[in-house]
């Protein structure tokens, strides 16, 4: 039941019943009025237009998301006891669904019923993001509870995100507790990864793709036969045994002869590159526009002993992919392929200037991985984001060897899964490709999702086999 002496908000009659379906946000245009004296960042009760109590949340009149729900019953304060109980529930959840993962996402905001608070753990150090006024005001309560429940070596804040300005807050970074080295080492799927908690993106690393990175394994082997390599019984120093033999009859000594060639774009820390190498890739091109990102990726590759199979490229992924496609088209035209195709179509062949030197571009790969940052941070940005997603996926499909694989993702929650899939289909149509879906999923288990909260379903991840229509 509501408490008479507490401030409360009354929701308007015409609103959609999102709150009753579990959505934890109340927008300013859903509120008819407030009564009492709610403090910005403080708690207030939420009632429907008939006065029926619905929930308790914290209030920010300066934000478009005016109330964020923290409980569906009355309570007095987000104090240490409140955070202690919520953090223990977070820990229980991770121990059940991500056992043995000492490094993972511990607190995932609304999905852990702690809106505005994100906590990642790296080798015993917690990195927190505080995104809202209510959580910022409660830091003296959640910080000691965080230390008590998770017993970290240190707590570092990375609240250097633009969304805080929408809450009327300044960006903040720095040590909140204990010892927080800038560079930390974690283990993911048996790989050693260095994380930069000060200079890396977001909290320094993206745990949400952990299971998706492991999904690369079946893509990385089985490519040797395309190079004319077969396994035959041959006499060796160890006796007669099966060995790889090339088309000339010579034994192949390169240990990764059966591996895929891979391009990872938007590499950041090189996490997909590491997994590709672990699972047997022959050669990986690791690309990012950031020198810092490539330096981090290079460090991680060296830590795992993969230097001999990885090349690093600092470039804009859009431009790089287009250059490779342009190079392929030039080579095809020079070889007469374009003229032959035009002839079959009953069109005049395009003239090719053979006096110009061939570009050095025009490479192809067995597997291309696209894991870009969010292209749409607002609804208004969606049309531009769709153009971007279509462009990079279209170019990538043109560069994937026949029967190879596209690994692609979108972390823009404004781009719904069905819209992202539609964009991929349009790219495939324009590229003359047919896609066969292998994997279609989202974030990992340490990133739970509230059913009915579309904003929490931000990550779309897919693996597709790419075939040419003309080859089918």
Secondary structure by P-SEA (a helix, b strand, c coil): cccccbbbbbbccccccccccccccccccccccccccccccbbbbbbcccccccbbbbbbccccccbbbccccccccccaaaaaaaaaaaaaaaaaccccccccccccccccccccbbbbbcccbbbbbbccaaaaaaccaaaaaaaaaccccbbbbcccccccccccccccccccccccccbbbbbcccbbbbbcccccccccccccccccccccccccccccccccbbbbbccccccbbbbbbcccccccccccccccbbbbcccccaaaaaaaaaacccbbbbbbccaaaaaaaaaaaaaacccccbbbbbccaaaaaaaaaaaaaaaaaaaaaaaaaaaaacccccccccccccccccccccbbbbbcccccccccaaaaaaaaaaaaaaaaaaaccccbbbbbccccccccaaaaaaaaaaaaaaacbbbbbcccccccccccccccccccccbbbbbbbbbbcccc
